[in-house]
Amino acid sequence: MEYIGLLAPIAFVFSLSALAQIAALKKEIAELRKEKESAR
């Protein structure tokens, strides 16, 4: 059970990385929507 405490910081770093990637994807999707609207 003690190793779970050791894995917590690693999981925290991975979760921060995932949140950053989600934010980047949302930004890219917004840019693509703008391009699509301007192409009409």
C-alpha positions, 0 to 999 in steps of 0.5 A: 500500500505504501507504493501508492503514495509514491506514485501520487506525484507522478500521477499529478504530473501526468494529469497536469500534462493532460490538462495542458494538452486539452487546453491546446486542443481546445485552442486549435479547434477554436482556430479551425472553426474560425477558419471554417467560418471565414471560408464561407 
